Amino acid sequence: MAEEAKAKGNAAFSSGDYETAVRHFSDAIDLAPTNHVLYSNRSAAYASLHKYHEALTDAKKTVELKPDWSKGYSRLGAAHFGLRQAQEAIAAYKKGLEIDPSNEALKSGLADAQAASRTRQPPSPFGDAFGGPEMWAKLTADPATRAYLQQPDFVKMMQDIQNNPNNLNLYLKDQRVMQALGVLLNVKMKAPTGEDMEFPEDDSPPPPVRKAEPAKEETKEPEPEPMDLTDEGKERKETKDLAVKEKEAGNAAYKKKDFETAIAHYTKATELDDEDISYITNRAAVYLEMGKYEECIKDCDKAVERGRELRADFKMVAKALTRKGTALAKMAKCSKDYEPVIEAFQKALTEHRNADTLKKLNDAEKAKKELEQQEYFDPRVADEEREKGNEFFKQQKYPEAVKHYTEALRRNPKDPKVYSNRAACYTKLGALPEGLKDAEKCIELDPTFSKGYTRKGAVQFFMKDYDKALETYQEGLKHDPQNQDLLDGVRKCIGQINKASRGDLTPDELKERQAKGMQDPEVQNILSDPVMRQVLTDFQENPKAAQEHMKNPMVMNKVQKLVNAGIVQIR
């Protein structure tokens, strides 16, 4: 049973249906919880969905179950890389290469991670707050955070955020970090108890700030002196030089679009020197330009075979495979024809990761999927499947309903009603991200369809994004002002939002709302705005000035946003 579920997951992954792949791999894991390959496969599916936290959890489980399996470290590195944790990704890839030093996927991943570690990340809006030694001075001076500096885990978190302010998102659920952020931004944070938090005084100094060590100058090794050539060596060199001249003549002819002449020169170069596969790949390029795709493919295969014999540069072999894939794509007439195209591009990326090849692979996968959809398109069958889904929904058999709605969308992907129905199923099953995605697609296909807004608002409400749910319901009312479901949704959202203003939230609810609010880019922008920082300071120290600020509708809206998020309290 586990192998059957795994096979279904692999098939779904290959077709680009990563959500279905995750579901099948999860079923397989339930049946075989100690099978490391299943966690590895699900990690790859999560990574393809950009759900890198879940991908990281599965990758760690893979390594735990099979620490001597190099692919597990490849998954671990990819998950860290997706989370922008370049150093952790580098460590994972290096660990995998210790097990399998020749693994090209690990080498390619390591190169990408090392490049990312040298690339500056976009600055965090809170970068100034955590910069320099003054951060520790502020935390020491404030009685609310001074005691935290004696707690090693807190100090480690703050050092991590100081090194990379983007890591703040990793610690938002820790109330101590929230309290520290309030101190650094000069903003009064609301504690989970509903009262201001007090801590015992402590006079211990902040941790020392490490100074970066100056980079060491690299010393260049002396270049080797040229060696004297034997007669045989001189003859060989002359032959190679002649081959290079033939190649240059071929290049010149190619630029003039004199393709037959170019082919003649490249062929001559190949005859003179069969140890340089660039002559063959250049001739393949000419055949590709002429539309002689069969000849192009033969030359590409020949270049790959000879390149492997000579242990040629991976980039050259990758170029031949990419050119082969391009020729195959030109010949493709149906979805099945794209299978060897995709295979060629995938092999090329294994040899050498190249942005152009990756784009060609993505385009080929997209073309294959579109052709499959066209070949599968049948509105009549789609309607039948939708009706079957409706029957199962009425019987509260939601997984079965999802199955039929999914089949209906494969048969007709432009029906907004099916997306609305499947969104309702996902909501009942607690699969809220999937439900949100379907609801948004429903609205995209038909912006006047009120049920799309009802579905989306319901999902956002269950996700406790009350502000966003309110906006969704209000947007729906523009198209259908008397819709009772939308009106009820507005009323429920306003009730939940007002709980924060009245202080009716429990400590756990407040903590959860604060963490969610701090992940909102709009909230981050408000807290990093110097003008709003002054406004919030006036609320604490100058009530009269605060009243003047509240006369500004823009300021009032921003303050209300912070109150709704449970981050600021107004007394």
C-alpha positions in Angstrom: 0.0 0.0 0.0 2.8 2.4 0.9 4.6 1.7 -2.5 1.3 2.3 -4.3 0.9 5.7 -2.6 4.5 6.5 -3.3 4.1 5.7 -7.0 1.0 8.0 -7.1 3.0 10.8 -5.4 5.9 10.4 -7.9 3.4 10.6 -10.8 1.8 13.7 -9.4 5.2 15.3 -8.8 6.3 14.6 -12.3 3.2 16.2 -13.7 3.7 19.3 -11.6 0.8 18.7 -9.3 2.8 19.1 -6.1 -0.1 19.4 -3.7 -1.4 16.1 -4.8 2.1 14.7 -4.5 2.3 15.9 -0.9 -1.0 14.2 -0.1 0.1 10.8 -1.6 3.5 10.9 0.1 1.8 11.7 3.4 -0.5 8.7 2.9 2.6 6.6 2.2 4.4 7.9 5.4 1.4 7.0 7.5 1.8 3.4 6.2 5.6 3.3 6.4 6.8 6.0 8.9 10.4 4.8 8.9 10.9 5.0 5.1 13.5 7.8 4.6 12.7 8.0 0.8 9.1 9.1 1.5 10.2 12.0 3.7 12.8 13.0 1.0 10.1 12.9 -1.7 7.6 14.9 0.3 10.4 17.4 1.2 11.0 18.0 -2.6 7.2 18.4 -3.2 7.0 21.0 -0.3 10.0 22.8 -1.7 8.3 23.0 -5.1 5.3 24.6 -3.4 7.7 27.1 -1.7 6.7 25.7 1.7 10.3 25.6 2.9 9.6 25.2 6.6 7.7 22.0 5.9 10.4 20.9 3.5 13.0 21.5 6.1 11.1 19.4 8.7 10.9 16.5 6.3 14.6 16.8 5.2 15.7 16.7 8.8 13.6 13.5 9.3 15.2 12.0 6.2 18.7 12.7 7.5 17.8 11.4 10.9 16.5 8.1 9.5 19.3 7.7 7.0 22.4 9.8 7.9 24.6 8.1 5.3 22.3 8.9 2.3 23.6 11.9 0.3 20.3 12.9 -1.2 18.9 13.6 2.3 21.5 16.4 2.6 20.6 17.7 -0.8 17.0 18.1 0.4 18.2 19.7 3.6 20.4 22.1 1.7 17.5 23.0 -0.7 15.1 23.7 2.2 17.6 25.9 4.0 18.4 27.7 0.7 14.7 28.3 0.2 14.5 29.9 3.7 17.4 32.1 2.7 19.6 30.4 5.3 22.7 30.3 3.1 25.2 29.2 5.7 23.0 26.3 6.9 22.5 25.3 3.3 26.3 25.3 2.7 26.8 23.1 5.7 24.2 20.6 4.5 25.6 20.4 1.0 29.2 20.0 2.3 28.0 17.2 4.6 26.4 15.4 1.7 29.6 15.8 -0.4 31.6 14.1 2.4 29.4 11.0 1.7 29.3 11.3 -2.1 32.1 13.7 -3.4 31.1 13.3 -7.0 27.4 14.1 -6.6 26.7 16.9 -9.1 23.4 18.0 -7.6 25.2 18.6 -4.3 28.0 20.5 -6.0 25.5 22.7 -7.9 23.5 23.4 -4.7 26.7 24.2 -2.8 27.7 26.7 -5.5 24.3 28.4 -5.5 24.4 28.6 -1.7 27.9 30.0 -1.6 26.9 32.6 -4.2 23.8 33.6 -2.2 25.9 34.0 1.0 28.0 36.5 -0.9 24.9 38.3 -2.2 23.4 41.0 0.1 19.9 40.2 1.1 17.2 42.9 0.9 17.4 45.0 4.1 14.9 44.3 6.9 12.7 47.3 7.8 14.0 46.8 11.4 17.7 46.7 10.5 18.4 50.1 12.1 16.8 49.0 15.4 19.1 46.0 15.8 22.3 47.5 14.5 25.4 48.3 16.5 26.2 48.1 20.2 23.5 50.6 21.1 21.0 47.7 20.8 22.5 46.1 23.9 22.7 49.4 25.7 18.9 50.0 25.2 18.0 46.5 26.3 20.2 46.9 29.4 18.7 50.3 30.3 15.1 49.1 30.1 14.0 47.2 33.2 11.5 45.2 31.1 14.3 43.5 29.1 17.4 43.7 31.4 16.6 40.4 33.0 16.4 38.7 29.6 20.1 39.3 29.0 20.9 36.7 31.6 19.0 34.1 29.6 21.4 32.4 27.0 18.7 31.5 24.6 17.4 35.1 24.4 20.9 36.5 23.9 21.5 33.9 21.1 18.2 35.0 19.4 19.1 38.7 19.6 22.6 38.0 18.3 21.1 36.0 15.4 18.7 38.9 14.6 21.6 41.4 14.9 23.7 39.4 12.4 20.7 39.2 10.0 17.6 41.4 10.8 15.6 39.3 8.3 15.8 36.4 10.9 13.3 38.4 13.1 10.4 36.5 11.5 11.8 33.2 13.0 11.3 34.5 16.6 8.1 36.5 16.4 6.2 34.0 18.7 8.7 34.6 21.5 7.2 37.3 23.7 10.6 38.3 24.9 11.6 39.2 21.4 8.4 41.2 21.0 9.1 43.0 24.2 12.7 43.8 23.0 11.4 45.0 19.7 9.1 47.4 21.5 12.0 48.8 23.5 14.2 49.2 20.4 11.5 50.9 18.4 10.3 53.0 21.4 6.9 51.4 21.0 4.7 50.3 23.9 4.0 46.6 23.3 1.0 44.9 24.8 1.9 41.9 27.0 -0.2 38.7 26.8 -1.6 39.3 30.3 -3.1 42.6 29.2 -0.8 44.5 31.5 2.7 46.1 31.2 5.4 43.5 32.0 7.9 44.3 34.8 11.2 42.5 35.4 13.8 42.6 38.2 16.8 44.9 37.6 20.1 43.6 36.6 23.4 45.5 36.1 25.3 42.9 34.1 26.9 44.3 30.9 25.6 43.3 27.4 27.5 40.7 25.4 30.6 42.0 23.6 30.2 42.9 20.0 32.6 40.9 17.8 34.8 42.8 15.4 35.1 41.4 11.9 38.6 40.1 11.2 40.3 41.7 8.2 40.4 39.4 5.1 43.7 37.8 4.4 45.4 38.6 1.1 45.6 35.7 -1.2 49.0 34.8 -2.5 49.3 33.9 -6.2 51.3 30.9 -7.1 53.9 31.3 -9.8 52.8 30.3 -13.2 54.6 27.2 -14.7 57.1 27.9 -17.4 56.3 26.6 -21.0 57.7 23.2 -21.8 59.7 22.5 -25.0 57.6 20.4 -27.5 58.8 17.3 -29.3 58.4 17.0 -33.1 55.3 14.9 -32.6 54.0 17.5 -30.1 54.7 20.3 -32.6 52.8 18.5 -35.3 49.9 17.9 -33.0 49.8 21.6 -32.0 49.8 22.6 -35.7 46.9 20.3 -36.4 45.0 21.8 -33.4 45.7 25.3 -34.6 44.4 24.4 -38.1 41.2 23.1 -36.4 40.8 26.3 -34.5 41.1 28.3 -37.8 38.4 26.1 -39.4 36.2 26.7 -36.4 36.7 30.5 -36.7 35.9 30.3 -40.4 32.8 28.3 -39.6 31.8 31.0 -37.0 32.2 33.8 -39.6 30.1 31.8 -42.1 27.4 31.2 -39.5 27.2 34.9 -38.7 26.6 35.6 -42.4 24.0 32.8 -42.4 26.0 30.9 -45.0 25.1 27.6 -43.2 26.4 25.1 -45.7 29.9 26.7 -45.6 29.8 26.8 -41.8 29.0 23.1 -41.7 31.9 22.3 -44.0 34.3 24.2 -41.8 33.0 22.7 -38.5 33.2 19.2 -40.1 36.8 19.8 -41.2 37.7 21.0 -37.7 36.2 17.8 -36.2 38.3 15.7 -38.6 41.5 17.6 -37.6 40.8 17.5 -33.9 38.4 15.0 -32.4 39.2 16.0 -28.8 37.3 19.3 -28.8 33.5 18.7 -28.8 32.8 22.4 -29.4 33.2 21.8 -33.1 30.4 19.2 -33.0 28.1 21.4 -30.8 28.7 24.3 -33.2 27.7 22.2 -36.2 24.6 21.1 -34.2 23.7 24.8 -33.7 23.8 25.3 -37.5 21.6 22.3 -38.1 19.2 23.8 -35.5 19.1 27.1 -37.3 18.4 25.4 -40.6 15.6 23.4 -39.1 17.4 20.1 -39.6 16.5 18.9 -36.2 17.3 15.2 -36.7 20.9 16.0 -37.7 21.1 18.5 -34.8 20.1 15.8 -32.3 22.6 13.2 -33.8 25.4 15.8 -33.4 24.3 16.5 -29.8 24.3 12.8 -28.9 27.7 12.5 -30.5 29.1 15.4 -28.5 27.8 14.1 -25.2 29.2 10.6 -25.9 32.6 11.9 -26.9 32.6 14.5 -24.1 32.1 11.8 -21.5 35.0 9.8 -23.1 37.3 12.8 -22.9 35.9 13.9 -19.5 35.2 17.2 -21.1 34.0 20.3 -19.2 30.6 19.7 -17.7 29.5 23.0 -19.2 30.2 21.7 -22.7 28.2 18.5 -22.2 25.4 20.5 -20.7 25.4 22.8 -23.7 25.0 19.8 -26.0 22.1 18.4 -24.0 20.4 21.8 -23.9 20.7 22.1 -27.7 19.3 18.6 -28.1 16.3 19.5 -25.9 15.7 22.7 -28.0 15.7 20.6 -31.2 13.3 18.1 -29.7 11.0 20.9 -28.5 10.9 22.2 -32.1 9.7 18.8 -33.3 7.1 18.3 -30.5 3.5 18.1 -31.6 1.7 16.6 -28.6 2.3 16.4 -24.8 4.0 13.0 -25.0 6.6 14.5 -27.3 7.7 16.8 -24.5 8.9 13.9 -22.3 12.3 13.5 -24.0 12.6 17.3 -24.2 12.2 17.6 -20.4 14.5 14.7 -19.9 17.3 16.4 -22.0 17.0 19.7 -20.1 17.0 17.9 -16.7 20.2 16.0 -17.7 21.8 19.3 -18.8 21.0 20.9 -15.5 22.6 17.9 -13.7 25.8 18.5 -15.6 25.7 22.3 -15.1 23.1 24.6 -13.6 22.4 27.3 -16.1 19.6 30.0 -16.0 18.8 29.7 -19.7 18.5 25.9 -19.5 16.3 26.2 -16.4 14.0 28.6 -18.3 13.8 26.2 -21.2 12.9 23.4 -18.8 10.2 25.5 -17.2 8.8 26.5 -20.6 8.8 22.8 -21.8 7.0 21.7 -18.6 4.5 24.4 -19.1 3.9 23.6 -22.7 3.5 19.9 -21.9 1.0 20.7 -19.2 -1.0 23.0 -21.5 -1.1 20.4 -24.3 -2.2 17.8 -21.8 -5.0 20.1 -20.7 -6.0 20.8 -24.3 -6.0 17.1 -25.1 -8.0 16.4 -22.0 -10.4 19.3 -22.3 -14.1 18.2 -22.4 -16.7 20.6 -20.8 -19.5 17.9 -20.9 -17.4 15.5 -18.8 -16.4 18.4 -16.6 -20.1 19.1 -15.8 -20.7 15.5 -15.0 -17.8 15.4 -12.6 -18.9 18.6 -10.9 -22.4 17.1 -10.3 -20.7 14.0 -8.8 -18.7 16.3 -6.5 -21.8 18.1 -5.4 -23.5 14.9 -4.5 -20.6 13.8 -2.3 -20.4 17.3 -0.8 -24.1 17.0 0.3 -23.2 13.7 1.9 -20.3 15.4 3.7 -17.9 13.1 2.0 -15.4 15.9 1.3 -12.3 14.0 0.1 -14.4 12.2 -2.5 -16.0 15.5 -3.5 -12.5 17.1 -3.9 -11.5 14.2 -6.2 -14.4 14.8 -8.6 -14.0 18.6 -8.5 -10.3 18.2 -9.4 -11.2 16.0 -12.3 -13.8 18.5 -13.4 -11.1 21.2 -13.4 -8.8 19.0 -15.5 -11.5 18.7 -18.0 -12.4 22.4 -17.9 -10.0 24.7 -15.9 -12.0 27.9 -16.6 -15.1 27.1 -14.6 -15.2 29.4 -11.5 -18.0 27.4 -9.9 -15.8 24.3 -9.5 -13.1 26.3 -7.9 -15.7 27.8 -5.5 -17.0 24.3 -4.7 -13.6 22.8 -4.1 -12.6 25.8 -1.9 -15.6 24.9 0.2 -14.5 21.3 0.5 -10.9 22.3 1.4 -12.3 24.6 4.1 -14.4 21.8 5.6 -11.2 19.6 5.6 -9.1 22.3 7.3 -6.9 22.6 4.2 -7.0 26.4 4.4 -4.1 27.4 2.1 -5.6 25.2 -0.6 -9.0 26.6 0.0 -7.7 30.2 -0.2 -5.9 29.4 -3.5 -9.1 28.0 -5.1 -11.2 31.0 -3.9 -8.7 33.5 -5.3 -8.7 31.6 -8.7 -12.5 31.7 -8.6 -12.5 35.5 -8.2 -9.8 35.8 -10.9 -12.0 33.9 -13.4 -15.2 35.8 -12.5 -14.8 38.9 -10.3 -18.6 39.3 -10.2 -19.3 35.9 -8.7 -20.2 36.6 -5.0 -19.6 33.1 -3.8 -15.9 33.5 -4.6 -15.7 36.3 -2.1 -17.7 34.3 0.4 -15.3 31.4 0.2 -12.2 33.6 0.4 -13.5 35.6 3.3 -14.4 32.4 5.2 -10.9 30.9 4.7 -9.3 34.2 5.9 -11.6 34.3 8.9 -10.7 30.8 9.9 -7.0 31.7 9.4 -7.7 34.6 11.8 -6.8 37.2 9.2 -9.8 39.3 10.2 -8.7 42.5 8.5 -8.1 40.7 5.2 -11.4 38.8 5.5 -13.2 42.1 6.1 -11.7 43.6 3.0 -12.7 40.5 1.0 -16.3 40.6 2.2 -16.5 44.4 1.5 -15.1 43.9 -2.0 -17.8 41.2 -2.7 -20.5 43.6 -1.5 -19.5 46.0 -4.3 -20.8 43.4 -6.8 -23.7 42.1 -4.7 -24.7 44.7 -2.0 -27.6 42.6 -0.6 -25.8 39.3 -0.3 -26.6 38.0 3.2 -23.6 35.7 3.5 -21.3 38.7 2.7 -23.1 41.0 5.2 -22.9 38.3 7.9 -19.2 37.9 7.2 -18.6 41.7 7.6 -20.4 41.6 11.0 -18.4 38.6 12.3 -15.1 40.2 11.3 -15.9 43.5 12.9 -16.8 41.6 16.1 -13.5 39.9 16.2 -11.5 43.0 15.3 -13.2 44.9 18.1 -12.2 42.3 20.7 -8.6 43.6 20.5 -9.7 47.2 21.1 -11.9 46.1 24.1 -9.1 44.0 25.6 -11.3 40.9 25.4 -8.6 38.6 24.0 -7.1 35.8 26.1 -3.3 35.8 26.6 -2.9 33.0 24.0 -5.2 34.8 21.5 -3.2 38.0 22.0 0.1 36.2 21.6 -1.1 34.5 18.4 -2.5 37.8 17.0 0.7 39.7 17.7 2.8 37.0 16.0 0.5 37.1 12.9 0.5 40.9 12.9 4.3 41.1 13.0 4.4 39.0 9.8 2.2 41.5 8.0 4.4 43.8 5.7 2.0 46.7 6.3 2.5 46.4 10.1 6.2 46.2 9.6 6.2 49.3 7.5 4.1 51.2 10.1 6.5 50.2 13.0 9.6 51.2 11.0 8.1 54.6 9.9 9.9 57.3 12.0 6.7 59.5 12.0 4.6 56.7 13.4 7.2 56.0 16.0 6.9 59.6 17.2 3.1 59.2 17.1 3.2 56.1 19.3 5.7 57.8 21.7 3.2 60.8 22.0 0.5 58.3 23.0 2.6 57.4 26.0 4.1 60.8 26.9 2.0 63.5 25.4 -1.8 62.7 25.3 -2.6 66.2 23.9 -0.4 65.7 20.9 -1.8 62.2 20.5 -5.3 63.7 20.1 -4.1 66.0 17.4 -2.5 63.0 15.6 -5.8 61.1 15.6 -7.4 63.9 13.7 -5.4 62.8 10.7 -7.4 60.0 9.0 -4.2 58.3 7.6 -2.6 58.2 11.1 -5.8 57.0 12.7 -6.0 54.1 10.2 -2.4 53.1 10.9 -2.9 53.2 14.7 -6.1 51.1 14.3 -4.1 48.6 12.2 -1.7 48.1 15.1 -4.5 47.9 17.7 -6.3 45.3 15.5 -3.0 43.3 15.4 -2.9 43.3 19.2 0.5 45.1 19.1 -0.4 48.4 20.6 -2.9 49.3 23.3 -4.5 52.7 23.7 -5.6 53.6 27.3 
